[in-house]
Amino acid sequence: KEKGGAAPLVRWKLAVLVIMMTFFFLYVGQEVAYGTFLTTFAVKSKLELTRQRGSDLTAVFFGCFAGARGLAVPAAIFLPPNVIMVISFVSTLGAALVLSIYGENNEILLFVCTGFLGFGMASIYATGLLWLEKRIPVTNKIGAAMAISSSLGAKIFPVMVGQTVEKYPLSFMYIILSTSIGCVLLYVIGNIISWKMTDKEEKEESQDLNPEVHHNLQTMQEENQENMTDIPLKSNTVA
């Protein structure tokens, strides 16, 4: 029974691990690609900004990114990981959606949404690791798996985006939006599986405790019966 009960937990933990590896692959690829090709998008898009203006745009992104990452440290003390992740996803998804529609036509929206995108991306990686650590013991092997998936995203996404951003600039924003949606879906699926894992572990713990409780109750009943039989014997000896 123990092996049969442990097997689903192992499968679910493996599923969470694979989901989070894919999650970090998409997130890190998105982060690196946006910071790398933002200036190129600004110059090649219909806005036709100058290189200097594109560099200013990139500075806005990394400035908001660094500021939000600094704020995430004290925020993690007071807020649970799920709340921080929801705030990050709302900021990232909203900005990516607006950029995919108006990013090529409105310079002000491009700057504002780029700032929100940097703000939203800043705490996703650290919060994701914290979330994972509360579900699965993060060993050296698991940490290495996360690092490998992240580095693959950092290598593959710039190559993929670089093939299209100059000819089709808006495809860059479509990729950012798609990866943001993918990260949200993966995180939701991971939470659903983790809830099932928690429910399964609680049921197994209750099943493990039930035999002990039953044994203790049975022992107490036997002791009470012995005490009840001893009372008439003592009264007879006194008489």
Phi, psi and omega in degrees: 000322181296319179293318180295324179285330182281334184300313178299323179296320179296317180295318180294320178295322176295321178296317177298319180297314179295319179299315182289328174298315177295321179302311181290328175300312181291316184295310182295321176299318177297313182298312182293317182296319182293316179293331184280318189253011180295317178296318178299318178298316182299324182280320186273345182286179180296338178292329179051053178289159177284165177300322179296318179293324176295323177294324176297321179297317178296323178295323177297317180299307183289332176294313176294324178298311181293319179296316180292324178294324176293322178288335182292335181295305176291331180295327180294340179286325186257337184245142176289159182303322182297323180292315179298320181292321179296316177300317179296317181293320179298315179296315183292312182295315180299315180294317180296323179294314179295320180294325180290343180258313187245001185298336183264356187239338186232114184291322181295314178297325178298315180291314183296312182290329175296320176297317178295325179294317176297319178298316183289323182287337194303315189257005185293316185295308182295320180292324177296319177295320178296318177298316181295321182296331180280346180257323184225136174298118183277096178276179178298321180293318179293318177299321177294321178297319178295319180295320180295313180297322179294316180293326176296318177298321180294333180271321188281317186298315178300323177295317181293314181292323182297339180285339188236341191295329181282320180279320181233080187303322184290341176298334176300315179289327177296322178294318178298317179295318181296316180293326177296315177297318179299318179297318180296314181298317179297320180294320178296315179298319178299321178293319179298314179295321180294325176295320177295321177299315180297318179296319179295318180295321179294321178295319180294322178295320178293324177292325178290328181280331184302314178300322180293317179297317180298319179296318179295319178295319180296320178296318179295322178295319178296320178295320178296320178296320178296319178295322180292324179286335180284336184294312178295327180295317179295321180295325180291320181293325178293317179297000000 
